[in-house]
Amino acid sequence: MSAGAETATTGPPAAGAADGSGMAGPPDVAGRLFGWLTVLPALLAMAWLLAGLPLLLLGAFTPAAMLVVSVPLAAVLVVFGLRWIPGRWEGPLPVGKPEHARTPWWTVAGVLVVAIGFGVDQLIYHSEFLIVMRDPASYMQFANWIAHHGSLPIPQDRAAFGGAHPGLRFDSFAFYPVGSTVVPQFMAGLPMVLAGGYWIGGVGAALAMAPLLGALAVLTFGGLAARLVGPRWAPLAALILAISLPEMFTSRSTYSEPLAQILFLGGFCLVIDSFGTDGIGTRVTAALGGLAFGLTLLVRIDGASDILPVLPYCGLLLLGRRRQAIPLFGGLAVGGIYGGVDGILLSRPYLASIKTSLEPLAALGVVVVLAVAVAVAVLWRRGLPKIKGKWLPNAVAALACVVMIGFVVRPYLQTVHTKVTKATADYIASMQRVDHLPIDPTRLYYEISVHWVFWYIGVPAVVLGTLAAALLARRCLWGQVPIWTLPLVTFAWTIVVTLYRPAITPDQPWASRRLVPAVLPGFILLAVWAASWLVGRARRSDLDRVTTGALAAFCAAALVLPAAMTTFGLGVKDGGPLGLRPTADGLATQTTYGGEIQAVNGLCAAIPRDSSVVFLAHGLVGEWLTENVRGTCGVPVARMDSSLSSTVEEVVRGIEQAGRRPVILTDDPAKLTPYGGPIRQIMALHSRQDGHTLTTPPLHTWPLTINVWMSEPSR
């Protein structure tokens, strides 16, 4: 594998070697295998998503149809995607040795061990997040519905309640009412993947998809680190990401971020590999890289911001007359169309709910496209201007440092507020009371976003990452490391945009998911590159091997230990953003939302199959469990806006007139007394949920208790 840090002039290798690596010499079997393994997850994910969305739109998302379409498509993508993955070398050996070093097998084994170990660990501690309190459970219910019905939207089944009634509603958390149907929140990418888990082994297998996706994301990241920094540094990079708490957090429950990582980071790998081959291989690999970038929109609509720098990069390639330009843009466009079609046809209510964020992003995208088009037209004959002198590269390098200093001092200069809904205001105020903070429900705490990064991967990673960004920016402008151009610009853009406005409720570890797709991988890649640069300078300074080895070990420890301290509870914020004191807590070995499979199964077993279920307005169980009853239990369900007995009795009569058995559910048995019939408890869940902290790293889980009582009103 090639390393951008081993030499100041490393860039896209020239094509022409017999093995497709672009370098003369014996084939690098380990490097070729490493390249294959680290893009395979992205290729398989693309095949599944490309096949799944059209079938879902046609109402034919079934196991048989997916096998018929996705397996041949996967075969084509894998064959063409792996055919031109170049075998690479780590960089030149010391002067006097003409051959290039081959990829050591231990580096391949090291990344695999980290990825497999991560997956096993997450599987041991994975959650059973099924009750729709937050996103992972909504993804699971989305997946459960399409796995068993193969189509969207979800019918409300008003006839089962005798028609519409005042105060009767069919929506719930993350499920919007549209006409006589219910539309799930979020994009369909992850639910289509989770549906495969349901087909393989039911809800347990679907939940296990989260650790699997997380492990594959770590593997893909290791491949990107090998391409950009060097194979010998790839295990370290993979390890830092694997032990960071946000990566664990999003891989234990069914969050969309690990799947987005596979596509996003895999896209970089494929684009980089397109420079290591020639002919049609260049075009095919670049197109697949663009497709991987574009399909991130099918997984998370926020990915539109992350991939925005790919557009001007395509312009640079066009002006440089590079063969990758049009295929890369074409792949990006196809993937983006998939995301757009999903958003417009299947997730429109969700997009409407976040339009205040989407509309500026869409406008910015249009501006970027127009600017790129104008720049290409103006510079087409003249080509790219050459950078003369040092002032511009030095200014850009200084800008990287200034921006990071700005984020560090931001808490002393700004307090971020915004308008929030009453529910969000109440939620933030409740967390402020628990954390003994001043009550200010409009406060978002975005000004301390860089401290989130400090908590999860440490100050050394940020310092080294900033140093690397400054050095690489200069080298990219001088044309010395063009292979870094797209990753550097993309990660820099995403880090700045995300830290400036995370656009998420600020409680931890929930808000840490914003760092997972690009911010943490970007900082880690840059920090490991800086470590390799420092060690390389030490070697070139004729320092002995012991000293050089000690420097490498020090850099590795400085990058690994801070992440481990937060994840395993070796430290907690105390009296300042960087102050730490020992503690016995930590989330690495804590399980959340356990017992929910059994609890939901017990709920379904207690509900008669010929019933229609009504949740009373009191409490949150109706918001949380409506879709579980509809999708998992398979019976019609609605909830009351009002718990006035006259209104409920009208609904009960409507259910009876429809020839079904009325069932009323609530979390307070006293609320069931006016309606008659025996009252019994059908859910008594006592578990743990994710904690909620605002100004400190999360180290504890919180208790979770959900009680559900049922009555069947007397006829």
C-alpha angles and dihedrals in degrees: 000000000000123000125212092195101051095077135015093235101048112132139137104332120240116258127237111083119128093243094049093249095115091234130094118240142071117328116272101226095177092048093049092049091047090051092050095047095049097052096038094084091055093047093051092045090051092051092051094047095044090053097039105055098056090047091049091050089050092049090243101109096139133139093251095048092047092051092048093050106028100045096058089041091051090049091054094046094046094047094047094036095052096035093079101031100129125230105234141191130226097242138278120326119230116302113285097040110097099195128078120241115253123229108276114238091226090066091055090047091046095056091044091051091050093048095045092044090050092051093048092048092050091048090054093051100030119137131239094223102171105129107087103244095124142359103294093060092045089054089050093051090045089052093044092055097048092042091058101031104027096215148067150261108047116237116236092214095214090171089071087066096045092261131297121341133187110269094011114125134174103200128092140169109329093359117097128203113238114174107302093342141072121233122203120235121244135028122307099235100092095037089055089054093046089049087065088059091052090052093049100047114343127250094335093058091045091054090048089059089078095065090042093053090046092053092049090049090054090049092051091049090052088055092051091049090051091052096047104031106017136273094265089062096043097087090053092050092048091048094052091052092044095054095044111110097229091056090051092043094054093043097054095057127037100270122156096231100086092052089047088051091054091054097038098046091036088055090058091049092052094046091050090048090053088070091056097062137045144221118017090349090068092055097042095049093046091049091051090049091053090047091053090051093048095048091059084081089063088058102039125001089212086072088080089078093046094055097041093101090061088075097062088040088059087053091053090050091050092051089047090052090236118166092226095067104084097034091049092050091044093053090046091051094050092050091045091052089054090054093045093050091049092049095047099041104031109018106032096127089054092050090048090053092057098036092121086068098034099050096059090044092051090048090050090050091054091049091050093049092049092046092050091048092050093045092050092048093049097044099035095104098033097043126209115335114246119240110242123190129002104271098091097044090045092048092052091047090051090048090060090056094044093051092051092047087051091056091049094053094037095096089060093051106036142033112196118223133169142172111273137182119259091253092053092045091052091047095050091045091052091053091047090055091051091049091046091240128146109277108251111144093186094060117107102183091221090138089074094049093116088057088060086064090047090054097048105039104007141244094280090061091053093046094047091042091054091048090051092048090054094048095043093047090059093046093048091052090049089050094242099122107023090158087071096050099092097039093046096049093043096047092043092051094046094046093051095044094045096046092046094051116007090179095211139103100277102229117120138267086015094062092048089078088077088068096053107078099051117341099070095036089049095050092044094050092048094045093050090048089053090050090051090048092053092048090047091053090049091053092049089051089064094246114162121259094253093057093044091048091049090052091050091049091048092052091048092050091047089055100040104040100058091053091047092049093062098036096048096036099250092137144017134193111268124173099342144018094278103028114116135187129182119267137170095226133092138138100239094094100030124103123210134200092015120169096030094119091057092042094052092044089052090049091052093046091055095051114083113240093232095051135107112218127218123189114207118234094245114103132353102281091097091055091046102041107031094095092043089058093045098043106028102029092038098220130119113267139182137163134224125244087198129035095205106143094227091057093046091048090053090054091047090054090049091053091050092048088053088058096250135117115255116229123184122200132189141145094243118063091201089067090062097056097088092059100055128220129101116309120215138164113246101174130037105165119178111178143125128270134194114285124244120224128159108190105020135056113269115257104155140056122222129230117261122201124176122177124183125188126193138200134178106212115232113260 
